Amino acid sequence: MTTLRPLGPSGLDVFPLALGGNVFGWTADTSQTFAVLDAYADAGGNFLDTADVYSAWADGNRGGESETLIGRWMAARGNRADVVVATKVGSHPDYKGLSATTVKAAADASLTRLGTDYIDLYYTHFDDVTVPVEEIVGALDDLVRAGKVRAVAASNISPERLQESLDFSDREGLARYAVLQPEYNLVARDSYEGPLQQVASRNGLAAVPYFSLASGFLTGKYRPGTPVDSARSGSASRHLATDRGRRVLAALDAVAAERGAEPATIALAWLAARPTIAAPLASARTPEQLTALLAVAELELTDAELSLLTEASA
């Protein structure tokens, strides 16, 4: 059984792969969602990542579909205490932005959909620069004090606003961001490396990067002249047109062949080895897709392999 890892200063211990819930209720229906969640839990997985907005963009959906399915699954399996549930606030059609009123109302709505009385990790999904950090942090602190949230986190935030938020929390003794969720992968490094990563490192935050597989590109299934049936094929296949994308793909192929592993596993293992990263985040529509993702928990790349991938992605 894979050993759980501490998630920075959050007080939470998590599996080294976070399972993304963005596909639940979108490209994965109820039975597929339950099958993926069962396979993840059977492998020792306990870290589920969703958001109140998932998947409002799909025809006929209003947002909250992913939370609802996760809640039904936890109720059916009776395993709420064994699962670390992360969800996000700020993007649901009915709860836009990060005013204190919105943050608190959205949290209550998420709790209802999840069928639970606490959220383990609560992210601000996108920073709302129209709201002072004092108001946002104050609202999050109220939720923690009320027992509705165990730890708080931030996603899609500037280094300046993140540091300002942390400074305010420290100064006032309020709930403090413990986790950061940036976009970060082998073909998108500038989105995290640099000032944002420095703020995270300096303040002891753990990072759980999204788009860890670049919308599927780093699975290796996107090749010149090979059509892929995926809702995200357009954003993934564009990397084939870049020098970096082709270099990364070649390096992934080389390491994967040497280790007898899937390219997706290698890409996640590189990410897991980067400074501040606690667990990469990835999603799967089927248990079969999940296999390569779960393998990252048992794979540690050599220094030479890490260097090859890092140089290819520069």
Secondary structure, DSSP 8 states (H G I E B T S, - for coil): ----EE-GGGS-EE-SSEEE-TTBTTTB-HHHHHHHHHHHHHTT--EEE--TTTTTTSTT--S-HHHHHHHHHHHHHT-GGG-EEEEEEBEETTEES--HHHHHHHHHHHHHHHTSS-EEEEEESS--TTS-HHHHHHHHHHHHHTTSEEEEEEES--HHHHHHHHHHHHHHT---EEEEE-B-BTTB-TTTTTHHHHHHHHTT-EE--BSTTGGGGGGT---TT-----TTHHHHHGGGGSHHHHHHHHHHHHHHHHHT--HHHHHHHHHHTSTTBS--EE--SSHHHHHHHHGGGG----HHHHHHHHHHT-
